[in-house]
Amino acid sequence: PFNLTDRFALSESQPIISMINLLEIIENNFYYKNIFRTLSGRWIELDGIDLLNLLQVASNLKIVSGFNNWIESIDNAIAEISQLTEDDENKFLPSEYYLKAKEDIQKIAEILNPFKQKMTVEEFQSELKKLIVRLNIIPKAINDHSDYAEKNVRAITSFVQTLDNLFELMKIEVGIQAKFGLSFYLKNIKAALQFARYNLREKIDSGILITSINEIRGLKFDYLFIGGMTDGEFPTRYQPEIFLSGSFRKEEYKHLLEERYHFYQALCTVKKNLYLSFPQNEEKAKFTPSTFIKDLANVVHTVQEESDEYENLITSERELLSSLNKNEIENEKVLQLLSASGFDSERIIDEIKIDEERLTEAFEESCFNGYLTNDLSEEAIERLINLSVKTYSATQLEEYAKCPFQYFLRRILFIETIEEPTEEVEAFEIGSLIHSILYTFYKTITEQKKKIENCTDEEFAGFVRLLFSIAEKKTENIKFSSPYSFFEREKIFGINGNQKHSILYKFLEEERKDKQGFNPEFFELAFGTKNNFAVEVKLN
């Protein structure tokens, strides 16, 4: 671990980002990305909300944003499910999915309800603090992992202090009676966070402290490393003030004394070893070692080392493991040295044996070679055997060749990717819609024992009315809210409502032509048997 003595940007703190994302749900009118960005993190946890179910429902019903849109779309879907017949295509999820999603959206709205109306600065400040308390942000930060607890607690503390200062200034600027919406407050909060910083408490006795030479006065270290010991860097080059008179030599000497004093203070912090390093050259430029190094060598014993001397030095456990072989580590002297250095020699021996087994017995059935047979249940082993004798399609083999893990997820675990919701009507949806319209149309005229082929103008007009009335009914619950969706609607109903310029009308014109006695006997025909391994298939 290391302690970097620098300040952190408050706008990059995860608990702060999560709270801003939560408020943006209201600002962006329940935009689905704001909802999932907020609830997918670990800082905002709302009891009972099923985020995966929300994403499924949003994708299924094409809900992108709008609280009212969420509620109306879910209610319409539930109503449609109750009216489905056997002949209707069921594109919906189970009703309980929609009911749960509606409940969760209303729960989010209830939490954010105070921020819907305009508030004074004092009212907004009070509601925001209540929200922080309700979300248990502070207890979560305190009980967080020890590596992050202090950083998160200090971030939240700094956030509250920054807001207090901001709201006090806003009261002076806009007054205590003026009321503003959430967007106004969020804009000012985000601007304040961009410039807000916070520090961590320095731990000089833990890990490596990375800092400047001016900040170590009065501290003590076993080892001190000072880099960049070249003239011009340390001591730094004197830069005279242009508009101030005085002796250049005198001021330069004073500057050099200050730098030498800083160096002396750094030397006083060392208990065991001091390491001074300097680059010899960079590309074509050559550097001169700092005069402080020469002066120090005149009064104390120093040892100069080159980088070549560290080529065989082991500086980490990973390097140690890669440099040892089985015979070396089983040597009693080596084992003693490892134990004295705090290493678990038995674990290291086991890891080396595993690596040797992978190399010498690469095709043996072992858990270290990817075979899990010995640790599987009988049911799982039987399923794997069935997979080994299964017939695979070319598509499945191509999918496996591209990515075996993806094949495992989709074909073995049957995990499907949930697509992000979009308001646009996609091509396959238009195809399914037209299929459904024509199926209902053909079924109706077949039951009425009517034929389109060579029909009269009066009969053709009746077919047009029937087909477009079915299309109207089929599309009444389909969203054409996207700016580009009107193209799809015009394909079905005609440009500017002119039915003669629609694909349905063109289809009827083609069907009206002489088919020389060839008429469809079946529009859909089911075949095959139903059992545990096969499903009913329909031929279009």
Secondary structure by P-SEA (a helix, b strand, c coil): cccccbbbbccccaaaaaaaaaaaaaaacccaaaaaaaaaccccccccccaaaaaaaaaaacccccaaaaaaaaaaaaaaaaacccccccccccaaaaaaaaaaaaaaaaaaccccccccaaaaaaaaaaaaaaaaaaaaaaacccccaaaaaaaaaaaaaaaaaaaaaaaaaccccccccaaaaaaaaaaaaaabbbbcccccccccccccccccccccccbbbbcccccccccccccccccccccaaaaaaaaaaaaaaaaaaaaaacccbbbbbbbcccccbbbbccaaaaaaaacbbbbbbcccccccccccaaaaaaaccccccccaaaaaaaaaaccaaaaaaaaaaaaaaaaacccccccccccccccccaaaaaaaaaaaaccccaaaaaaaaacaaaaaaccccbbbbbccccccccaaaaaaaaaaaaaaaaaaaaaaccccccccaaaaaaaaaaaaaaaaaaccccccccccaaaaaaaaccccccccccaaaaaaaaaacccccccccccccccccccccccccccc
